[in-house]
Amino acid sequence: MSDWAGSVRRFAREEGQLSRSEFKLLEAFEVFDISVPEKGLALDLGAAPGGWTRILRTKGLRVVAVDPAKLDGHLSRDPGVQHVQTVAQRYLPTHVGRDAFDLIVNDMRIDVDRSVRLMCQAASFLKRSRFAIMTLKLKPRYQRKQIRDALAVLARQLRPVLVSRLPQGSSGPRIPLRLWNTPK
Ligand SMILES: C[S@@+](CC[C@H](N)C(=O)[O-])C[C@H]1O[C@@H](n2cnc3c(N)ncnc32)[C@H](O)[C@@H]1O
């Protein structure tokens, strides 16, 4: 079972699970009631070691996994996973003119402002009326303000439709957001 005290939902550990982060994505899918198109294409920013990518693969999505760190060996041999071993800042400009994504997820361990800016950049590659999910790695102080500021910036590109506070993990509060790409 999830060892997250106070979790809204407890998930059983699965065979093949790669990271504790997997619980966050499973919980976000459930809490936000997100369904993804089978055989779609997903972008996973901050993918290593590959827990979220693994979950997206179990849902039938092909995944572009962006992270300078290595993915788990099993995923690196999976033809449905394209690992781009670099930072999102370098990857995103190279994606212009390529296939749009059915889902974008972002679990990068970087500060909120940078993550939000990169998410806005990535949003131009998200198909209309599709969802994105990101976690905000908040600093300990003035968290409400950090969330408010993040939502204000995100709202220029995406419609933040739901914000959920998941339990506090070892690296501090994580706030998954569900974002919707809506025509402006
Ligand atoms: C919490 S881990 C992601 C865990 C992943 N969701 C999983 O389930 O296995 C955060 C990752 O963000 C990556 N990261 C940090 N800065 C990044 C950046 N600028 N671009 C891409 N990835 C980044 C780190 O290398 C690290 O692997």
The ligand as a Gaussian input file, in Angstrom:
#p B3LYP/6-31G(d) Opt

LIG

0 1
 C       10.641000      13.449000      -9.279000
 S       11.686000      12.989000     -10.603000
 C       10.515000      12.399000     -11.767000
 C        9.968000      11.056000     -11.408000
 C        9.142000      10.449000     -12.525000
 N        7.880000      11.145000     -12.676000
 C        8.876000       9.005000     -12.258000
 O        7.719000       8.650000     -12.005000
 O        9.811000       8.197000     -12.326000
 C       12.143000      14.536000     -11.263000
 C       12.987000      14.450000     -12.527000
 O       13.047000      15.752000     -13.093000
 C       14.221000      15.771000     -13.866000
 N       14.515000      17.146000     -14.258000
 C       14.951000      18.178000     -13.480000
 N       15.102000      19.286000     -14.225000
 C       14.729000      18.954000     -15.501000
 C       14.655000      19.682000     -16.719000
 N       14.996000      20.962000     -16.783000
 N       14.223000      19.037000     -17.825000
 C       13.885000      17.731000     -17.769000
 N       13.928000      16.993000     -16.640000
 C       14.345000      17.597000     -15.520000
 C       15.257000      15.133000     -12.955000
 O       16.378000      14.666000     -13.694000
 C       14.434000      14.014000     -12.326000
 O       14.668000      12.782000     -12.977000

